[in-house]
């Protein structure tokens, strides 16, 4: 990918990121999805991961899901474009 296209992509996604979560999770359906994500994460935390576990989220977008792990004893890493 040439640098000009790369820069255009980065600019687009930086702009999109500023409204991404509010647009997708402010509706009733979005709030249901948010609640489902939180329930799945809580179950994962309580049943599958030990303190100190390394967490890598691929395609983390704005990092919204990783935020659920903040303040807990995990090593958090996320990657996206």
C-alpha positions as CSV (number, residue, x, y, z in Angstrom):
1,X,0.0,0.0,0.0
2,X,1.5,3.3,-0.9
3,X,1.9,6.0,1.7
4,X,-0.8,8.3,0.3
5,X,-3.4,5.6,0.5
6,X,-2.2,4.5,4.0
7,X,-2.5,8.1,5.2
8,X,-6.0,8.4,3.8
9,X,-7.0,5.2,5.6
10,X,-5.5,6.3,8.9
11,X,-7.3,9.7,8.6
12,X,-10.6,8.0,7.9
13,X,-10.4,5.6,10.8
14,X,-9.2,8.2,13.2
15,X,-12.2,10.3,12.3
16,X,-14.5,7.3,12.5
17,X,-13.2,6.2,15.8
18,X,-14.3,9.5,17.4
19,X,-18.0,8.5,16.9
20,X,-17.8,4.7,16.4
21,X,-19.0,3.6,19.9
22,X,-21.6,6.2,20.3
23,X,-23.2,5.5,16.9
24,X,-23.2,1.8,17.3
25,X,-24.2,1.4,21.0
26,X,-26.6,4.3,21.6
27,X,-29.7,2.6,20.1
28,X,-31.8,-0.1,21.9
29,X,-30.2,-2.8,19.8
30,X,-26.7,-1.4,20.4
31,X,-27.4,-1.4,24.2
32,X,-28.4,-5.1,24.0
33,X,-25.2,-5.9,22.1
34,X,-23.2,-4.0,24.7
35,X,-24.9,-5.9,27.6
36,X,-24.2,-9.2,25.8
37,X,-20.5,-8.3,25.3
38,X,-20.2,-7.4,29.0
39,X,-21.9,-10.6,30.1
40,X,-19.5,-12.7,27.9
41,X,-16.5,-10.8,29.2
42,X,-17.5,-11.2,32.8
43,X,-17.9,-14.9,32.4
44,X,-14.5,-15.1,30.6
45,X,-12.9,-13.2,33.5
46,X,-14.5,-15.2,36.3
47,X,-14.2,-18.7,34.7
48,X,-11.4,-18.8,32.2
49,X,-8.6,-16.4,33.0
50,X,-6.2,-16.3,35.9
51,X,-4.8,-13.1,37.3
52,X,-1.8,-12.1,35.3
53,X,-3.1,-13.5,32.1
54,X,-2.1,-11.9,28.8
55,X,-5.0,-10.6,26.8
56,X,-4.6,-9.7,23.1
57,X,-7.6,-8.4,21.2
58,X,-7.2,-8.5,17.4
59,X,-9.3,-5.8,15.6
60,X,-9.8,-4.0,18.9
61,X,-11.2,-0.8,17.2
62,X,-11.5,1.9,19.9
63,X,-10.5,-0.5,22.7
64,X,-14.0,-0.5,24.1
65,X,-13.9,-4.2,25.1
66,X,-10.4,-4.0,26.5
67,X,-11.6,-1.2,28.8
68,X,-13.6,-3.9,30.6
69,X,-10.4,-5.4,31.8
70,X,-8.9,-2.2,33.2
71,X,-8.1,-2.3,36.9
72,X,-7.8,-6.1,36.9
73,X,-4.6,-8.1,37.0
74,X,-4.2,-8.7,33.3
75,X,-1.7,-7.6,30.6
76,X,-3.8,-5.9,28.0
77,X,-2.8,-5.5,24.4
78,X,-4.9,-4.6,21.4
79,X,-4.2,-4.1,17.7
80,X,-6.1,-2.6,14.8
81,X,-5.4,-0.6,11.7
